[in-house]
């Protein structure tokens, strides 16, 4: 049986851990509501922008001319809309900088590795753009054995998703696409459902998937372009791509915080349960020690008598 000092040390250790997990739970709970509101507020805009963009592309038709002078790659909309055979895929992976978030990072990394392996089976290489230290640490090691390489790393945007941060990622990815270093852009992220659940998803950004069963003739009749279609595309293509990445960042942050809050809540409950068990064990050990001392005293007194 463990001695009283060992049990007392364990109780103190568990109590310290409980304080940490409770504090992390409270911090995550304070942040997750704000993140949830940001996600829900941005979803209607994203859905409407996606719908309008798809209708616009159906109206414009295929664009294959890449001979456009643009200071930034994201402004070179003809190249960004060009469909070509996929030899290398660009994958934006959204993870967190910190751990202790349950299975959040593991789920995203697992889906990413599966995607890389599926591409490798088709003879397609993968270039990874990774948000978050956790994804960078794991996938750097995994890429040594997989057909992939790290093309970009982003840390600050994992803690604080902003349109400016999304712009930086978008420009990097667009540059690779325009220079034909990648032929496809997709995002491995998580879709926030509620405080208790989320699920991993794979979002295809480019090339744009046109909706099926759309009457293009009717769309042409409904849409008018001022001053022209090219000017509209010049504005809306960068907005469309950047907004998808920003929405993915918001969804990922809300999912991470919800997962951390749930994990820390479970850890705090387990610590309380362990403290109860240790307290019972401590009392039993203490009672046994007292009883043993009484027996020794009585036995000694009887021996003298």
C-alpha positions as CSV (number, residue, x, y, z in Angstrom):
1,X,0.0,0.0,0.0
2,X,1.3,3.5,-0.9
3,X,2.4,5.6,2.0
4,X,0.7,8.8,3.0
5,X,3.4,11.1,1.6
6,X,3.1,9.6,-1.9
7,X,-0.6,9.9,-1.9
8,X,-0.5,13.5,-0.6
9,X,2.0,14.4,-3.4
10,X,-0.3,12.9,-6.0
11,X,-3.3,14.8,-4.6
12,X,-1.3,18.1,-4.8
13,X,-0.2,17.2,-8.4
14,X,-3.8,16.5,-9.5
15,X,-5.1,19.6,-7.9
16,X,-2.5,21.7,-9.8
17,X,-3.4,20.0,-13.1
18,X,-7.1,20.7,-12.3
19,X,-6.4,24.4,-11.9
20,X,-4.7,24.5,-15.2
21,X,-7.4,22.6,-17.1
22,X,-10.2,24.6,-15.5
23,X,-8.4,27.9,-16.5
24,X,-8.0,26.7,-20.0
25,X,-11.6,25.7,-20.2
26,X,-12.7,29.1,-19.0
27,X,-10.5,30.9,-21.5
28,X,-11.7,28.7,-24.4
29,X,-15.4,29.2,-23.3
30,X,-14.9,33.0,-23.3
31,X,-13.4,32.9,-26.8
32,X,-15.6,30.3,-28.5
33,X,-18.8,32.3,-28.3
34,X,-17.2,35.2,-30.1
35,X,-15.7,32.8,-32.7
36,X,-19.1,31.2,-33.2
37,X,-20.8,34.6,-33.8
38,X,-18.1,35.5,-36.3
39,X,-18.6,32.2,-38.2
40,X,-22.4,32.5,-38.3
41,X,-22.3,36.2,-39.3
42,X,-20.0,35.4,-42.2
43,X,-21.7,32.4,-43.6
44,X,-24.6,34.2,-45.4
45,X,-22.2,36.5,-47.1
46,X,-20.0,33.6,-48.2
47,X,-22.9,31.6,-49.5
48,X,-24.3,34.5,-51.5
49,X,-20.9,35.4,-52.9
50,X,-20.3,31.7,-54.0
51,X,-23.7,31.6,-55.6
52,X,-23.1,34.9,-57.5
53,X,-19.7,33.9,-58.5
54,X,-20.9,30.6,-60.0
55,X,-23.7,32.4,-61.9
56,X,-21.2,34.9,-63.2
57,X,-18.9,32.2,-64.5
58,X,-21.7,30.4,-66.2
59,X,-22.6,33.6,-67.9
60,X,-19.0,34.5,-69.0
61,X,-18.0,31.0,-70.1
62,X,-14.5,29.5,-70.3
63,X,-11.5,31.8,-70.0
64,X,-8.1,30.6,-71.2
65,X,-6.2,33.8,-71.9
66,X,-3.4,34.4,-69.4
67,X,-1.9,37.3,-71.1
68,X,-2.8,40.0,-68.6
69,X,-0.5,42.4,-66.8
70,X,-1.1,42.2,-63.0
71,X,1.1,43.3,-60.2
72,X,-0.2,40.6,-57.9
73,X,-0.9,37.0,-58.8
74,X,-4.4,37.2,-57.2
75,X,-5.3,39.8,-59.8
76,X,-4.5,37.6,-62.7
77,X,-8.0,36.2,-62.9
78,X,-7.8,34.5,-66.3
79,X,-5.0,32.2,-65.1
80,X,-6.8,31.6,-61.8
81,X,-9.9,30.4,-63.7
82,X,-8.0,28.2,-66.2
83,X,-8.6,24.5,-66.0
84,X,-5.7,22.2,-66.7
85,X,-4.6,18.6,-66.0
86,X,-3.6,18.2,-62.4
87,X,0.1,17.2,-62.0
88,X,0.6,18.9,-58.6
89,X,-2.1,19.8,-56.1
90,X,-1.9,22.7,-53.6
91,X,-3.4,21.8,-50.2
92,X,-4.0,24.5,-47.5
93,X,-4.1,22.7,-44.1
94,X,-5.6,24.5,-41.1
95,X,-4.4,23.4,-37.7
96,X,-3.7,25.3,-34.4
97,X,-0.6,26.6,-32.8
98,X,-1.4,25.0,-29.4
99,X,-2.4,21.5,-28.4
100,X,-4.8,20.3,-25.7
101,X,-7.7,20.6,-28.1
102,X,-8.9,17.0,-28.1
103,X,-8.7,15.3,-31.5
104,X,-9.0,18.5,-33.5
105,X,-5.5,18.6,-34.9
106,X,-5.2,14.8,-35.3
107,X,-8.4,14.7,-37.4
108,X,-7.2,17.5,-39.8
109,X,-3.8,15.9,-40.1
110,X,-5.2,12.4,-40.7
111,X,-7.5,13.7,-43.5
112,X,-4.6,15.6,-45.0
113,X,-2.4,12.5,-45.1
114,X,-5.2,10.5,-46.6
115,X,-5.6,13.2,-49.3
116,X,-1.8,13.2,-50.1
117,X,-1.8,9.4,-50.3
118,X,-4.8,9.4,-52.7
119,X,-3.1,12.0,-54.9
120,X,0.2,10.0,-54.8
121,X,-1.7,6.9,-56.0
122,X,-2.8,8.9,-59.1
123,X,0.8,10.1,-59.7
124,X,0.1,13.6,-58.4
125,X,2.4,15.4,-56.1
126,X,1.2,17.7,-53.3
127,X,2.4,21.1,-52.1
128,X,1.3,22.0,-48.6
129,X,0.5,25.4,-47.2
130,X,0.1,24.9,-43.5
131,X,-1.5,27.1,-40.9
132,X,-0.6,26.3,-37.3
133,X,2.5,25.0,-35.5
134,X,0.9,21.6,-34.8
135,X,0.3,20.9,-38.5
136,X,3.8,22.1,-39.4
137,X,5.5,19.9,-36.8
138,X,3.8,16.7,-37.8
139,X,3.6,17.1,-41.6
140,X,7.2,18.1,-41.9
141,X,8.1,14.6,-40.6
142,X,5.4,12.9,-42.6
143,X,6.5,14.5,-45.9
144,X,9.8,12.7,-45.6
145,X,7.9,9.5,-46.4
146,X,5.1,10.9,-48.5
147,X,5.1,12.5,-52.0
148,X,4.7,16.1,-50.7
149,X,6.6,19.2,-49.7
150,X,5.9,22.2,-47.5
151,X,5.4,25.3,-49.7
152,X,4.2,27.8,-47.0
153,X,4.0,28.1,-43.2
154,X,1.7,30.5,-41.4
155,X,1.6,30.9,-37.6
156,X,0.0,34.2,-36.5
157,X,-3.2,33.7,-38.5
158,X,-4.0,30.5,-36.6
159,X,-4.5,32.5,-33.4
160,X,-6.2,35.5,-35.0
161,X,-7.9,35.0,-38.4
162,X,-8.2,38.3,-40.2
163,X,-8.9,39.3,-43.8
164,X,-5.3,40.6,-44.0
165,X,-4.0,37.2,-43.0
166,X,-6.2,35.6,-45.5
167,X,-4.9,37.9,-48.2
168,X,-1.3,36.9,-47.5
169,X,-2.2,33.2,-47.8
170,X,-4.3,33.8,-50.9
171,X,-1.5,35.7,-52.7
172,X,1.0,33.0,-52.0
173,X,-1.3,30.2,-53.3
174,X,-2.3,32.3,-56.3
175,X,1.3,32.8,-57.2
176,X,2.0,29.1,-57.2
177,X,-1.1,28.5,-59.3
178,X,-0.4,31.3,-61.9
179,X,3.2,30.0,-62.3
180,X,1.8,26.5,-62.8
181,X,3.6,25.1,-59.8
182,X,0.2,23.7,-58.7
183,X,-2.9,22.9,-60.8
184,X,-5.4,22.6,-58.1
185,X,-6.2,24.5,-54.8
186,X,-8.1,22.9,-51.9
187,X,-8.5,23.4,-48.2
188,X,-8.5,20.8,-45.4
189,X,-10.4,22.4,-42.6
190,X,-13.2,21.8,-40.1
191,X,-16.8,22.9,-40.3
192,X,-18.1,24.2,-37.0
193,X,-21.4,22.7,-36.1
194,X,-22.0,23.7,-32.5
195,X,-20.2,23.9,-29.2
196,X,-20.0,20.1,-28.9
197,X,-19.2,19.0,-32.5
198,X,-17.5,19.8,-35.8
199,X,-16.3,17.8,-38.7
200,X,-13.4,17.8,-41.2
201,X,-14.0,18.9,-44.8
202,X,-12.1,19.2,-48.0
203,X,-13.0,22.4,-49.9
204,X,-12.0,22.8,-53.5
205,X,-11.1,26.4,-54.3
206,X,-9.7,26.3,-57.8
207,X,-10.5,25.3,-60.5
208,X,-14.1,26.5,-59.8
209,X,-16.7,23.7,-60.0
210,X,-19.6,25.0,-62.0
211,X,-23.1,24.0,-60.8
212,X,-25.0,21.4,-62.7
213,X,-28.4,21.9,-64.3
214,X,-28.0,25.6,-64.7
215,X,-29.8,27.4,-67.6
216,X,-27.0,29.6,-68.9
217,X,-29.3,31.4,-71.4
218,X,-31.6,32.6,-68.6
219,X,-28.6,33.8,-66.6
220,X,-27.3,35.8,-69.6
221,X,-30.7,37.5,-69.8
222,X,-30.7,38.4,-66.1
223,X,-27.1,39.7,-65.8
224,X,-25.8,43.0,-67.1
225,X,-22.2,44.0,-66.7
226,X,-20.9,47.5,-66.2
227,X,-18.5,48.5,-67.5
228,X,-17.8,45.0,-68.8
229,X,-17.4,41.3,-67.8
230,X,-13.6,41.5,-67.5
231,X,-13.7,44.4,-65.0
232,X,-16.2,42.5,-62.9
233,X,-14.1,39.4,-62.9
234,X,-11.0,41.5,-62.0
235,X,-12.7,42.5,-58.7
236,X,-14.7,39.4,-57.8
237,X,-12.2,36.6,-58.4
238,X,-9.7,37.9,-55.7
239,X,-12.7,38.5,-53.4
240,X,-14.1,35.1,-54.0
241,X,-10.8,33.2,-53.3
242,X,-9.8,35.3,-50.3
243,X,-13.3,35.0,-48.8
244,X,-13.2,31.2,-49.0
245,X,-9.9,31.1,-47.2
246,X,-11.1,33.6,-44.6
247,X,-14.3,31.6,-44.0
248,X,-12.2,28.4,-43.6
249,X,-10.0,30.2,-41.0
250,X,-13.0,31.3,-39.0
251,X,-14.6,27.8,-39.1
252,X,-11.2,26.3,-38.0
253,X,-10.8,28.7,-35.1
254,X,-14.3,28.1,-33.8
255,X,-13.9,24.3,-34.1
256,X,-10.5,24.4,-32.3
257,X,-11.9,26.5,-29.4
258,X,-15.0,24.3,-29.1
259,X,-12.8,21.2,-29.1
260,X,-10.4,22.6,-26.5
261,X,-13.3,23.7,-24.3
262,X,-14.8,20.2,-24.4
263,X,-11.4,18.5,-23.8
264,X,-10.5,20.7,-20.9
265,X,-14.0,20.2,-19.4
266,X,-13.5,16.4,-19.6
267,X,-10.0,16.7,-18.1
268,X,-11.3,18.8,-15.2
269,X,-14.1,16.3,-14.5
270,X,-11.5,13.4,-14.6
271,X,-9.3,15.4,-12.2
272,X,-12.2,15.8,-9.8
273,X,-12.9,12.1,-10.0
274,X,-9.3,11.2,-9.4
275,X,-9.1,13.6,-6.4
276,X,-12.1,11.8,-4.9
277,X,-10.5,8.4,-5.3
278,X,-7.2,9.6,-3.9
279,X,-8.9,11.2,-0.9
280,X,-10.6,7.9,-0.1
281,X,-7.3,6.1,-0.6
282,X,-5.6,8.6,1.7
283,X,-8.2,8.2,4.4
284,X,-8.0,4.4,4.2
285,X,-4.2,4.5,4.4
286,X,-4.3,6.9,7.3
287,X,-6.9,4.9,9.1
288,X,-4.8,1.7,8.5
289,X,-1.7,3.4,9.9
290,X,-3.5,4.6,13.0
291,X,-5.0,1.2,13.6
292,X,-1.6,-0.4,13.2
293,X,-0.1,2.0,15.7
294,X,-2.8,1.2,18.2
295,X,-2.3,-2.5,17.8
296,X,1.4,-2.1,18.3
297,X,0.8,-0.1,21.5
298,X,-1.6,-2.6,22.9
299,X,0.6,-5.5,22.0
300,X,3.5,-3.8,23.7
301,X,1.5,-3.1,26.9
302,X,0.3,-6.7,27.0
303,X,3.8,-8.0,26.5
304,X,5.0,-5.9,29.5
305,X,2.1,-7.1,31.7
